Amino acid sequence: MEFNRRILLGCKLESNELRQLAERVQNHWDSFPDEAGEMLYPDVLPALEKFRSQGLILGIVSHRTLPVIQCSPRRHGLMRYIQVLVSPQVARASCGKPDLAMWEYALGQARIGAAEAAHLGDQYEHDVVGAKAARLFPILIDRKQCYFGKDCLRAKDLWEATSLFGL
């Protein structure tokens, strides 16, 4: 809400109006996944089952707040696969994924070192660059096949990524 309030300061609203509008904006972000009507890709559940069957520790590292991070996995019944949840707020990582604090927090929660960790993500600039800076092994999930020539392994979906682990 503080971030929203700062943005809205430029609107020259009265203090009470500013607080109410900041709350409305935050409520929108907190319910965004519900409003977006997001769907679960068909490869997700089989891939998570395969990862879990191999004893891997799974987590979500996101720029969103914890309540928003939890929204989709809960709705789709995926929380049983997730052991670690990381947001910039809990990791005290003001820049999100580009901030090493985000990755250090995730590794600490998983109780593993960077050399033992991989990060699968769909945005090169945050997921691959951030993971590489923290010395994790990045895999870019490139569902639209638009990231040609990038300096990382690519998979068309999570199921294909399981083969990159030799699973």
C-alpha positions in Angstrom: 0.0 0.0 0.0 2.9 2.3 0.7 4.1 2.0 -2.9 0.6 2.8 -4.2 0.4 5.8 -1.8 3.6 7.2 -3.1 2.5 6.9 -6.7 -0.8 8.5 -5.9 0.8 11.5 -4.0 1.2 13.1 -7.4 -2.6 13.2 -7.8 -2.8 16.0 -5.1 -5.6 14.2 -3.2 -6.6 14.9 0.4 -5.0 12.6 2.9 -8.2 10.5 3.5 -8.9 10.2 -0.2 -5.3 9.2 -0.8 -5.5 6.4 1.8 -8.8 5.1 0.4 -7.6 5.1 -3.1 -4.3 3.4 -2.1 -6.4 0.7 -0.4 -8.6 0.2 -3.5 -5.5 -0.1 -5.7 -4.0 -2.7 -3.3 -7.2 -4.6 -3.2 -7.1 -4.7 -7.0 -3.6 -6.1 -7.0 -4.4 -8.6 -4.2 -7.3 -10.0 -6.3 -5.7 -9.6 -9.7 -5.2 -13.4 -10.4 -8.9 -14.0 -9.6 -10.0 -11.1 -11.9 -7.7 -12.2 -14.7 -9.4 -15.6 -14.8 -6.0 -17.3 -15.2 -5.9 -20.9 -16.3 -3.4 -23.7 -15.4 -1.2 -24.9 -18.3 -1.7 -28.6 -18.9 2.0 -29.4 -18.4 2.1 -27.9 -14.9 0.6 -30.7 -12.8 2.5 -33.5 -14.4 5.8 -31.6 -14.1 5.2 -30.7 -10.5 4.4 -34.4 -9.8 7.6 -35.4 -11.5 9.7 -32.9 -9.6 8.1 -33.9 -6.3 8.7 -37.6 -7.0 12.4 -36.9 -7.3 12.4 -35.2 -3.9 13.1 -31.7 -5.2 12.3 -28.7 -3.0 9.9 -26.4 -5.0 9.3 -22.8 -4.4 7.9 -19.6 -6.0 10.0 -16.5 -6.2 7.8 -13.6 -7.3 7.6 -9.8 -7.4 4.1 -10.1 -6.0 3.0 -10.0 -2.3 2.7 -13.3 -0.4 -1.2 -13.2 -0.5 -1.1 -12.8 -4.3 1.6 -15.4 -4.7 -0.5 -17.9 -2.8 -3.7 -17.2 -4.7 -3.1 -19.2 -7.9 -1.5 -22.3 -6.3 -4.4 -22.4 -3.8 -7.0 -22.1 -6.5 -5.5 -24.8 -8.6 -4.6 -27.1 -5.7 -0.9 -26.8 -6.1 0.2 -25.7 -2.6 1.0 -29.3 -1.7 4.0 -29.0 -4.1 5.3 -25.7 -2.8 7.7 -25.6 0.2 9.1 -22.1 -0.3 7.4 -18.8 -1.1 9.4 -15.6 -1.6 8.2 -12.1 -2.1 10.3 -8.9 -2.1 8.7 -8.0 1.2 9.7 -11.1 3.1 13.2 -11.2 1.6 13.7 -7.5 2.2 14.7 -7.2 -1.5 13.7 -3.7 -2.6 14.4 -4.4 -6.2 12.8 -7.8 -6.4 14.5 -10.5 -8.4 17.4 -8.4 -9.5 18.3 -8.0 -5.8 20.5 -10.8 -4.5 18.7 -10.7 -1.2 15.7 -12.3 -2.9 17.7 -15.3 -4.0 19.7 -15.6 -0.8 16.4 -15.7 1.2 15.0 -18.4 -1.1 18.1 -20.5 -0.8 18.1 -20.0 3.0 14.4 -21.1 3.2 15.2 -24.2 1.0 18.4 -24.8 3.0 20.5 -25.4 -0.1 23.4 -23.6 -1.8 23.2 -21.8 -5.1 25.1 -24.6 -6.8 22.2 -27.0 -5.9 19.5 -24.7 -7.2 17.8 -24.1 -10.5 15.3 -21.3 -11.3 12.6 -21.8 -13.9 11.0 -18.6 -15.1 9.4 -17.1 -18.1 11.0 -13.6 -18.2 14.6 -13.4 -19.3 15.3 -10.0 -17.7 14.2 -11.0 -14.2 14.3 -14.8 -14.1 17.5 -15.6 -15.9 19.5 -12.5 -15.2 18.6 -12.5 -11.5 19.2 -16.2 -11.1 22.6 -16.0 -12.9 23.7 -13.1 -10.7 22.9 -15.3 -7.7 24.8 -18.3 -9.3 21.7 -20.4 -9.7 21.1 -22.5 -12.8 18.4 -20.7 -14.9 16.0 -22.3 -17.3 13.8 -20.0 -19.4 10.3 -21.3 -19.9 9.7 -19.9 -23.4 6.1 -20.9 -24.2 5.8 -18.5 -27.1 9.3 -19.4 -28.5 10.4 -15.8 -28.7 13.7 -15.8 -26.7 16.1 -17.2 -29.4 19.8 -16.7 -28.9 19.7 -16.1 -25.2 22.6 -17.4 -23.0 20.6 -20.0 -21.1 18.7 -23.2 -21.5 15.2 -22.9 -22.8 12.2 -25.2 -22.5 8.8 -24.7 -24.2 7.0 -25.6 -21.0 7.5 -27.1 -17.5 7.2 -30.7 -18.7 10.1 -30.2 -21.2 12.1 -28.6 -18.4 11.9 -31.8 -16.4 14.1 -33.5 -19.0 16.7 -30.8 -18.5 17.2 -32.2 -15.0 17.5 -35.7 -16.4 14.2 -36.7 -14.8 
